[in-house]
Amino acid sequence: MANHKSQFKRIRQNEKRRLENRYWGKTMRNAIKKLRGERDVNEAKSCLPKVVSLIDKVAKKGVIHKNKAANLKSGLMIKINKMA
């Protein structure tokens, strides 16, 4: 357990950041899952920029690594292009 005043603050900060990261990670995963499950090509193409933007935001916040973001975006692009 914390023995210093600064450690109590650090615990509060870590909890707040953890919840924020969980929110953004789950939001991103849900958006990707929805896009991958899409059967209509036009709907998928219109949804793709929003999902890519969300992935970039999550990577910028540091929730995921920038290379993972690039891999996710690449995989989605390949999937959408195969549908067309």
C-alpha positions as CSV (number, residue, x, y, z in Angstrom):
1,M,0.0,0.0,0.0
2,A,1.1,3.6,-0.5
3,N,3.2,5.2,2.2
4,H,3.7,8.6,0.6
5,K,1.3,11.4,-0.2
6,S,2.5,11.4,-3.9
7,Q,1.7,7.7,-4.2
8,F,-1.9,8.3,-3.3
9,K,-2.1,10.8,-6.1
10,R,-0.3,8.4,-8.5
11,I,-2.9,5.7,-7.7
12,R,-5.8,8.1,-8.4
13,Q,-4.1,9.1,-11.7
14,N,-3.5,5.5,-12.8
15,E,-7.0,4.5,-12.1
16,K,-8.4,7.4,-14.1
17,R,-6.1,6.7,-17.0
18,R,-6.8,3.0,-16.9
19,L,-10.6,3.6,-17.2
20,E,-10.0,6.1,-20.1
21,N,-7.8,3.6,-21.9
22,R,-10.3,0.8,-21.5
23,Y,-13.0,3.0,-22.9
24,W,-11.1,4.0,-26.0
25,G,-9.8,0.4,-26.6
26,K,-13.3,-1.1,-26.3
27,T,-14.8,1.6,-28.5
28,M,-12.1,0.9,-31.2
29,R,-12.6,-2.8,-31.0
30,N,-16.4,-2.5,-31.4
31,A,-16.0,-0.2,-34.4
32,I,-13.6,-2.7,-36.0
33,K,-15.8,-5.6,-35.3
34,K,-18.8,-3.8,-36.8
35,L,-16.9,-2.9,-39.9
36,R,-15.5,-6.5,-40.4
37,G,-19.1,-7.9,-40.1
38,E,-20.5,-5.5,-42.7
39,R,-21.7,-7.3,-45.8
40,D,-22.7,-4.2,-47.9
41,V,-19.6,-2.9,-49.8
42,N,-20.9,0.7,-50.0
43,E,-21.8,0.8,-46.3
44,A,-18.3,-0.6,-45.4
45,K,-16.6,2.0,-47.6
46,S,-18.5,4.8,-46.0
47,C,-17.8,3.5,-42.5
48,L,-14.0,3.0,-43.2
49,P,-12.8,6.6,-42.8
50,K,-14.5,6.9,-39.4
51,V,-12.9,3.7,-38.1
52,V,-9.5,4.6,-39.4
53,S,-9.8,8.0,-37.7
54,L,-10.7,6.3,-34.5
55,I,-7.8,3.9,-34.7
56,D,-5.4,6.9,-35.3
57,K,-6.9,8.7,-32.2
58,V,-6.4,5.7,-30.0
59,A,-2.8,5.3,-31.2
60,K,-2.1,9.0,-30.6
61,K,-3.4,8.7,-27.1
62,G,-1.0,5.8,-26.5
63,V,-3.6,3.1,-25.9
64,I,-2.2,1.0,-28.7
65,H,1.2,1.2,-30.5
66,K,1.4,3.1,-33.8
67,N,2.6,-0.1,-35.6
68,K,-0.5,-2.0,-34.3
69,A,-2.6,0.9,-35.6
70,A,-1.0,0.6,-39.0
71,N,-1.5,-3.2,-39.1
72,L,-5.2,-2.8,-38.2
73,K,-5.8,-0.2,-40.8
74,S,-3.9,-2.2,-43.4
75,G,-6.0,-5.3,-42.7
76,L,-9.2,-3.3,-42.9
77,M,-8.2,-1.8,-46.2
78,I,-7.4,-5.3,-47.6
79,K,-10.7,-6.6,-46.5
80,I,-12.7,-3.8,-48.0
81,N,-10.8,-4.0,-51.3
82,K,-11.4,-7.7,-51.5
83,M,-15.2,-7.1,-51.1
84,A,-15.3,-4.7,-54.0
